[in-house]
Amino acid sequence: SDYRTSQFNRAGQAERQPGSTFKLFVYLAGIEAGARPGDRLQDRPITVEGWTPRNAGRRHRGEVTLREGAARSLNSVAVALAERAGRDRVVRAARRLGITSRLRPDPSLALGVHEVTLLELAGAYAVIANGGMGVWPHGISEIRETGGRVLYRRGGGGPGRVVAAGHIATLNDLLTAVVDWGTGKRAKLDNPPRPAAGKTGTSQDYRDAWFLGYTAELTAGVWLGNDDGRPMKGVVGGSLPAELWRAFMIGALHGAPPKALPGLASN
């Protein structure tokens, strides 16, 4: 908050555990391997190489659709999907969407245990909002002198298509459910109504809380946490981060007519 005190940029330099926001890459890998929103999966205890993940609240729902697994951020469903698709495929999906931080294909990969930056995540979610076209995050597009002469203009539009259009529609199906009736419902843009999609995330012991979301016009990410890694007081991604995201988006998109998300006629 004060550049004289610290020049540390938490958006681009702070490496934190993304929690369930990392499931974007699990869902993408699963979809590319043939999974669909209506597929039935078992939300039940699962053990992989001696490791057993737990759902929030330690509750299991039995048979659910992939859509419900995404909307309710069910950990066992995400781990099962990652195992079905292959962890290496999950890592490759993350790389294609712009994650450059270190990732390992271990059993807990699906639950976002490997640290990334907020800027990496926001750029990855922007790919989905952008209809599958790759995004290179940048801070300066153009510099002009007082008289108007251009001193610098950014070139290059990105790496091109990195996700098939049909898979974008399926991802939007899952991630709109998160906002409409799932863990991210506090982020819902209903005044005026505007299609939105996103994902909540909370790391172990409430050390990090995230909401990454997008509309057809804008992508934004929110992270809350302590620099020294101390746990917060029960803050989860679906609480303050989702509410902050909603407040920011309402102001940023004020007056802009709502648009459908790529691949979805309406929401």
C-alpha positions in Angstrom: 0.0 0.0 0.0 3.0 2.3 0.3 5.8 2.1 -2.3 8.2 3.9 -0.1 7.8 1.2 2.5 8.0 -1.8 0.2 8.2 -2.3 -3.6 7.1 -5.9 -3.3 4.3 -6.6 -5.8 1.9 -9.1 -4.5 0.2 -9.6 -7.8 3.3 -10.6 -9.7 5.8 -11.6 -7.1 4.0 -13.3 -4.2 4.0 -17.0 -4.7 1.0 -18.6 -2.9 -0.9 -21.8 -2.9 -3.9 -21.4 -5.3 -6.1 -24.0 -3.7 -9.1 -24.9 -5.7 -8.6 -22.1 -8.3 -6.1 -24.5 -9.7 -8.9 -26.9 -10.6 -9.4 -24.9 -13.8 -6.6 -26.9 -15.3 -8.0 -30.2 -13.9 -11.3 -29.5 -15.5 -9.7 -28.5 -18.8 -7.5 -31.6 -18.8 -10.6 -33.8 -18.0 -12.7 -32.1 -20.8 -9.9 -32.6 -23.3 -9.8 -36.3 -22.3 -13.6 -36.6 -22.9 -15.3 -35.5 -19.7 -18.6 -33.6 -20.0 -20.6 -31.5 -17.4 -23.3 -34.1 -17.1 -21.0 -37.0 -16.5 -21.7 -38.9 -13.2 -18.8 -39.2 -10.8 -18.5 -40.5 -7.2 -17.8 -38.0 -4.5 -16.4 -40.4 -1.9 -13.2 -40.9 -0.1 -10.3 -41.6 -2.5 -6.7 -42.6 -1.8 -3.9 -42.0 -4.3 -0.4 -43.3 -3.5 -1.2 -43.3 0.2 -2.7 -39.8 0.2 -6.3 -39.2 1.0 -7.8 -35.7 0.3 -10.7 -34.3 2.2 -13.6 -32.2 1.1 -14.3 -29.0 3.0 -16.5 -29.9 5.9 -15.4 -33.5 5.5 -18.7 -34.4 3.8 -19.2 -36.5 0.7 -22.3 -36.4 -1.5 -22.1 -39.7 -3.3 -22.9 -39.7 -7.0 -22.7 -36.2 -8.5 -22.3 -34.6 -12.0 -19.1 -33.1 -13.0 -21.0 -29.7 -13.0 -21.9 -30.2 -9.4 -18.4 -31.3 -8.5 -17.1 -28.0 -10.0 -19.8 -25.8 -8.5 -19.4 -27.2 -5.0 -15.6 -27.5 -5.4 -15.5 -31.2 -4.3 -11.9 -32.2 -3.8 -12.5 -35.9 -4.3 -14.1 -35.3 -7.7 -11.2 -33.1 -8.8 -8.6 -35.6 -7.7 -10.5 -38.5 -9.4 -10.8 -36.4 -12.6 -7.0 -35.6 -12.5 -6.2 -39.3 -12.1 -8.5 -40.2 -15.0 -7.1 -37.6 -17.3 -3.5 -37.9 -16.1 -1.5 -35.5 -14.0 0.9 -34.8 -16.8 -2.0 -33.7 -18.9 -3.1 -31.3 -16.1 0.5 -29.8 -15.9 0.5 -29.4 -19.7 -2.9 -27.6 -19.6 -1.6 -25.2 -16.9 1.5 -24.5 -19.0 -0.5 -23.8 -22.1 -2.6 -21.2 -20.2 0.4 -19.4 -19.0 1.5 -20.9 -15.6 5.2 -20.8 -15.5 5.8 -21.5 -11.8 7.2 -24.9 -10.8 4.6 -27.7 -10.9 5.0 -31.4 -10.1 2.7 -34.2 -11.2 2.2 -35.5 -7.7 -1.2 -36.7 -6.3 -2.0 -33.4 -4.6 -1.5 -31.4 -7.8 -5.2 -31.1 -8.4 -5.9 -29.3 -5.2 -3.5 -26.4 -5.8 -0.6 -27.1 -3.5 2.1 -25.7 -5.8 2.6 -22.0 -5.4 1.8 -19.6 -8.3 1.2 -15.9 -8.6 -2.1 -14.0 -8.9 -0.9 -12.6 -12.2 -0.4 -16.1 -13.6 -3.8 -17.2 -12.5 -5.6 -14.1 -13.8 -3.9 -14.6 -17.2 -5.0 -18.2 -17.3 -8.6 -17.4 -16.6 -8.4 -14.6 -19.1 -7.7 -17.3 -21.8 -11.2 -18.8 -21.1 -12.8 -15.3 -21.2 -10.9 -14.7 -24.4 -12.5 -17.7 -26.1 -9.4 -19.9 -25.9 -7.0 -17.4 -27.3 -3.7 -17.2 -25.3 -3.0 -14.1 -23.2 0.4 -12.5 -22.3 -0.3 -10.3 -19.3 1.4 -6.9 -19.6 1.2 -3.6 -17.8 2.0 -1.0 -20.4 0.4 -0.8 -23.9 1.7 2.6 -25.0 3.8 5.6 -23.9 3.3 9.0 -25.4 5.2 12.2 -24.7 3.3 15.4 -23.9 3.1 16.4 -27.6 1.5 13.1 -28.5 4.5 11.4 -30.1 4.6 7.7 -29.4 7.7 6.6 -27.6 6.7 3.0 -27.1 3.9 0.8 -28.3 3.5 -2.9 -27.3 3.6 -5.4 -30.1 2.4 -9.0 -30.3 -1.0 -10.2 -29.6 -0.4 -13.5 -27.8 0.4 -17.1 -28.6 -2.9 -17.7 -30.6 -5.4 -20.4 -29.8 -4.5 -22.6 -26.9 -7.9 -24.1 -26.0 -10.4 -25.5 -28.6 -13.6 -23.4 -28.9 -15.8 -26.4 -28.0 -13.9 -26.9 -24.8 -14.3 -23.3 -23.8 -18.1 -23.7 -23.9 -17.8 -26.7 -21.6 -15.6 -24.9 -19.2 -18.0 -21.9 -19.1 -20.8 -24.4 -18.3 -18.9 -25.6 -15.2 -17.6 -22.2 -14.1 -20.9 -20.3 -14.5 -22.4 -22.9 -12.1 -19.8 -21.9 -9.5 -21.1 -18.4 -9.6 -24.8 -19.1 -10.1 -25.4 -21.6 -7.3 -22.0 -22.9 -6.1 -19.2 -21.8 -3.8 -18.9 -18.5 -5.7 -22.5 -17.3 -5.5 -21.5 -14.2 -3.6 -19.8 -13.0 -6.8 -23.0 -13.2 -8.9 -23.6 -10.1 -10.9 -27.3 -9.5 -10.7 -27.7 -5.7 -10.6 -27.9 -5.6 -13.6 -27.8 -9.3 -14.5 -24.6 -10.1 -16.3 -23.2 -13.5 -17.3 -20.1 -14.3 -15.1 -18.0 -17.4 -14.3 -15.2 -18.1 -11.9 -13.7 -20.3 -9.2 -13.1 -20.0 -5.5 -10.0 -21.2 -3.7 -8.8 -21.6 -0.1 -5.5 -23.0 1.0 -4.9 -25.1 4.1 -5.6 -23.4 7.4 -7.1 -20.4 5.7 -3.6 -19.0 4.7 -4.9 -18.0 1.2 -8.3 -17.1 -0.1 -9.0 -16.5 -3.8 -11.6 -15.7 -6.3 -10.7 -15.7 -10.0 -13.6 -14.7 -12.3 -14.5 -13.2 -15.6 -17.3 -11.8 -17.8 -17.1 -11.5 -21.6 -15.6 -8.1 -21.1 -13.2 -8.4 -18.2 -11.2 -10.8 -16.1 -10.2 -10.1 -12.5 -8.6 -12.0 -9.6 -8.7 -11.4 -5.9 -6.2 -12.8 -3.3 -6.4 -12.3 0.5 -3.7 -13.5 2.9 -0.9 -12.5 5.2 2.6 -11.9 3.8 4.1 -14.1 6.6 1.7 -17.0 5.8 -0.2 -16.7 9.1 -3.7 -18.2 8.9 -6.6 -15.9 8.6 -9.7 -16.1 10.7 -11.8 -18.4 8.6 -11.7 -16.4 5.4 -12.5 -18.6 2.4 -12.6 -17.8 -1.3 -16.4 -17.8 -1.5 -16.6 -15.1 1.2 -14.6 -11.8 1.1 -12.7 -12.5 -2.1 -16.0 -13.2 -4.0 -17.6 -10.1 -2.5 -14.6 -7.9 -3.4 -14.6 -9.3 -6.9 -18.3 -8.5 -7.3 -17.9 -5.0 -6.0 -15.0 -4.3 -8.3 -16.7 -5.7 -11.4 -19.9 -3.8 -10.8 -17.9 -0.5 -10.8 -15.6 -1.5 -13.6 -18.4 -2.5 -16.0 -20.9 0.2 -15.0 -22.8 1.2 -18.2 -21.4 -1.6 -20.3 -24.2 -3.8 -21.9 -24.0 -7.4 -20.7 -22.6 -9.9 -23.2 -22.9 -13.7 -23.3 -19.8 -15.7 -22.4 -17.9 -17.4 -25.3 -19.8 -20.5 -26.4 -22.9 -19.8 -24.3 -25.9 -18.2 -25.9 -27.2 -17.1 -22.5 -26.8 -17.7 -18.8 
